[in-house]
Amino acid sequence: MSRMQNLYLPIVILCTFLCNSPATAQEEGAPWVRYYDEMTAGEDDSEQLDEQTYEWLCQMAAQPIDLNTATREELEQLPFLTARQIEDLCEYRQRHGPLKTLDELIAIPSIDYNRRLLLSYFIYIGEPADDTHSLQQLLTPNRQQLLGTLHLPLYQRKGDRNGYLGYKYRHSLRYDFTARHLRMGLAAAQDSGEPFFAYKNTMGYDHYAYFVQLRQWGRWQNVTAGHFNAQFGMGLALNTGFSLGKAALLSSLGRAANGFRPSLSRSAASYFQGLAATVSLSRRLTLSAFASCRPHDATLNKDDGTIATIVKTGYHRTPQEMAKKNNVYTTTSGANLHYFQGGFRLGLTAVYTYLSRPLRPDTRALYRRHYPQGNQLANLGLDYGYTSRLLSVSGETATDRHGSIATVNSVALTVPYRLNIVLLHRYYSRGYTSLWGNSFSEGGRLQNEQGVYLGTDWKPTSQLRLTAYIDYAHFADPRYRVSAASDAFDTQATATLTLGPWTLYGRYRAHTRYWDNDKKTALVRQTTQRGRLSASHSHGPWTTVTQADWAMVTGCDQGYMLSQRVGCKPLRWLQLHVDAHYFHTDSYDSRLYTYEPGPLNSFGMTALSGHGLRCMLMARADLNSHLMLMAKTGTTKYLDRSTIGTGLQAIEGSFMTDLDFQLRWKF
């Protein structure tokens, strides 16, 4: 055993001892993550609380909505509410008038304890609304906030020495203004290695996002200028926001969503830039329309300058990446007409996009044969639904300009004994194309897939929750790394038991897919099994979580991780959080995931593979009602390598330490 290993083992033992003291979860950074994770059963891989969902919920938590004035469309922006719960909230307000306190949510039986806790981070009870609309009322702020974040890596990558155009530090600024009817925001972000006030970044930061939003001004429910996301129906024709994963589907019972929302996301992949508006034509009929023109990164074909691929990473660190920046512009317009009466709803969505350069992907690869081509794309979608106390139906059927069809339909049934059952079917034809679509899928594209999903959520007692799902998908045409028709199977089961201050949690997942063999002469089956056991304990200002994770890929490639977490609030204004992980996996295929709290609006999902240790310490100080300071340090020590990463990301050595700082000023 090396000297460095001898140094690290006492640290792990010490963290383990500390974490077995009486304690439980004080959630730093994003307090709602724990409850959201419990409801979505903590999926792994790309279906975990993804970055877009996380950023949107952070934005919602930073600018909560008034529960007494929130429209149905605003409530639908919360992904953990079911259609029945939204209906019950609206009905309660109509019958009993404005809510006086959040405790009144207990009177709505469909909203369980965890959802009430989760809702408390995203809503508030405001003063009775004033029917007058004055300029002073519009511009008088309820809250303003300035947020600055800095990331300092205490190591040097190969690209930092030679290859990257900028320095290794990552930083961002964000400003929010909130009034009763008006919201404004501005964000600027710079990734590690990107030039600052240099090359194509003559305006300083590499990425800017901004918006101005007018809300509930007479018949105008929402008018947004700047960066925004749009989502209507089940997302087949239009959804630039997030799409729930398989376990998270149980928390929303498969409902649809409608509306625009402003965006300050760092992601360059899916947003519109222009003007969007939703107006009430009557009590039951709303019209939404938008127009957008924005740049995209793209790889161009050398022979004719057409688009080979649209690049969604948003990185501009090297001359090659910078050469792809803003190579194409998309002009998009669309509209949605939405009708609602009682529990019935019906919507019609139309979207048209024109690209300044035509799409011309390399279709010699079989899986690209049906990728979108040309410079004009159009989609038309019809969404529909019905909600009653025991039954909820949602669906959408869409077509593109060539007549190809996609449809997804779900039925959610609530039966006695606290049991919910969700059945979902989707069929995406091989030729269907949608540049802005995003919905439930196994393959990641709304194309060449049909499948059936069955999920259950059962609470036999107030202390015990059991969830399970099974999903089958068939792909009639070749896919990436699969040169023939193939199938996929995915199953997961979870159990959560709450006994006073203790919460015990267990999860098992098996995911089977087929890939080409090395010679591409046949398909081979790959089954990835993952398991998790955890125990958390709460006592006063302390929190602890003891956790074990395990993964096995096709019987031989496997890995495990042991984790200890402790959080405490020794002073009213101070929060501390410590994490320690020991991991050992055979390869990247058996990697294991962990969520770490971090700076506000920063996504903290980390994948660990190989053999090593990961330790993290974070402190948050709320110095007064206006000023918050947060600092975090994280170190990963690998015991099986002398170089971390490959290519320009390669780090000489086995240590990787990062520092994060954040300052928030409310005024």
ABEGO torsion letter per residue (X at the ends): XBAAAAAAAAAAAAAAAAAABBBBBBBBGBAAAAAAAAAAGGBBEAABBBAAAAAAAAAAAABBBBAAABBAAAAAABAABBAAAAAAAAAAAAAAEBBABAAAAAABAABBAAAAAAAAAABBBBBBBBABBBAAAAABBABBBBBBBBBBBABBBAAAABGBABBABBBBBBBBBBBAABBBBBBBBBBBGBBBGBEABAAGBABBBBBBBBBGBEABABBBBEBBBBBBEAGAABBABBBBBAAAAAAAGGBBBBEBBBBABABAABBBBEBBBBBBABAABBBBBBBBBBBBBBBBBAAAGBBABBBAAGBBABAAAAAABGABBBBBBBBBBBBBBEABBBBBBBBBBBBABBBBBBAABAAAAABBBEABBBBBBBBBBBBBAABBBBBBBBBBAAGBBBBBBBBBBBBBGGBBBBBBBBBBBAABBBAABBBBBAAGBBBGBBBBBBBBBBBABAABBBBBBBBBBBBABBBBGBABBBBBBBBBBBBBBBBEABBBBBBBBBBBBBBBBAAGABBBBBBBBBBBBBBBBBBEABBBBBBBBBBBBGGABBBBBBBBBBBBBABAABBBBBBBBBBBBABAAABBBBBBBBBBGBBABBBBBEBEBBBBBBBBBBABAABBBBBBBBBBBBAABABBEBEAABBBEABBBBBBBBBBBBX
